Amino acid sequence: MSESVAERKVSESQSERSEIVLPADSNAIGSLFGGRLMQYIDLVGAMAASRHARAFTVTASMDHLDFVAPVRVGELLILKASVNRAFRTSMEVGVRVMVEDVREQRLRHVSSAYLTFVAVDREGNRLVVPRVVPETEHQRRRFEDAGRRREMRGGETQRKKEIRASLGAGWHV
């Protein structure tokens, strides 16, 4: 962390990205590739995490992603990200994705995701990140929910480690 700041408000790191969906980003039926949407989600999430940490960040996981509705060629995609909670060196970032109908001036929710980012220095060593200060009731709910998701992730990570250890060297054959 470049600055010695113990805490940072959610509003200080919120990030937004917009994209027009082009034919090269779509599948045979004219819908945005899920992998391309994941890329956009990862990028806007990294922006929020880097702003919060004031450091380089790397994606540790994308543990929950919902594709709610298709995104069609020509639609305007709006992605918004904020840091829900920071732990010692990692942060959970929530990303909400909408399609903007520019003629009707309405937004339609199409996807949501939770990602974990880790702050690192130029050599890849982990850095301590500032705590998150939620300012609104909505931010406080997201902060609490992030703590519960972290507990669930920890249990799942341990379960996967145990399974891999029990499978032995030739498990993939």
Long-range contacts (C-beta under 8 A, 24 or more apart in sequence): 1-53, 1-54, 1-55, 1-119, 1-127, 1-128, 1-129, 1-130, 2-54, 2-55, 3-54, 5-54, 5-130, 6-130, 6-131, 7-130, 7-131, 7-132, 7-133, 8-52, 8-130, 8-131, 8-132, 8-133, 9-132, 9-133, 9-135, 10-82, 10-83, 10-84, 10-132, 10-133, 10-134, 10-135, 10-139, 11-135, 12-51, 12-52, 13-48, 13-49, 13-51, 13-52, 13-82, 13-83, 14-48, 14-51, 14-80, 14-81, 14-82, 15-44, 15-45, 15-47, 15-48, 15-51, 15-80, 15-81, 15-82, 16-44, 16-78, 16-79, 16-80, 16-81, 17-43, 17-44, 17-47, 17-78, 17-79, 18-76, 18-77, 18-78, 18-79, 19-76, 19-77, 19-79, 20-74, 20-75, 20-76, 20-77, 21-71, 21-72, 21-73, 21-74, 21-75, 21-76, 21-77, 22-73, 23-73, 25-73, 26-72, 26-73, 30-72, 30-73, 31-70, 31-71, 31-72, 31-73, 32-70, 32-71, 32-72, 32-73, 32-77, 34-67, 37-67, 37-71, 37-77, 37-97, 37-111, 38-62, 38-65, 38-113, 40-77, 40-79, 40-97, 41-65, 41-79, 41-95, 41-97, 41-111, 41-113, 41-115, 42-115, 44-79, 44-80, 44-81, 44-95, 45-81, 45-93, 45-95, 45-113, 45-115, 45-117, 46-117, 47-81, 48-81, 48-82, 48-83, 48-93, 49-83, 49-91, 49-93, 49-117, 49-119, 52-83, 52-86, 52-91, 52-129, 52-130, 52-132, 53-91, 53-117, 53-119, 53-127, 53-129, 53-130, 55-119, 55-120, 55-121, 55-127, 55-129, 56-119, 56-120, 56-121, 56-122, 57-91, 57-117, 57-118, 57-119, 57-120, 58-117, 58-118, 58-120, 58-124, 59-115, 59-116, 59-117, 60-90, 60-115, 60-116, 60-117, 60-118, 61-115, 61-116, 61-153, 62-113, 62-114, 62-115, 63-114, 63-115, 63-116, 63-149, 63-153, 64-112, 64-113, 64-114, 64-149, 65-111, 65-112, 65-113, 65-114, 66-111, 66-112, 66-113, 67-110, 67-111, 68-109, 68-110, 68-111, 68-112, 69-99, 69-108, 69-109, 69-110, 70-110, 71-99, 71-110, 75-99, 75-100, 76-100, 76-102, 77-110, 78-107, 82-139, 82-142, 83-132, 84-114, 84-132, 84-139, 84-142, 84-143, 84-145, 84-146, 85-132, 85-142, 85-143, 85-146, 85-147, 85-150, 86-129, 86-130, 86-131, 86-132, 87-129, 87-150, 88-128, 88-129, 89-118, 89-119, 89-126, 89-127, 89-128, 89-129, 90-116, 90-117, 90-118, 90-119, 90-129, 91-116, 91-117, 91-118, 91-119, 91-129, 91-132, 92-116, 92-146, 92-149, 92-150, 93-117, 94-142, 94-146, 114-146, 114-149, 116-153
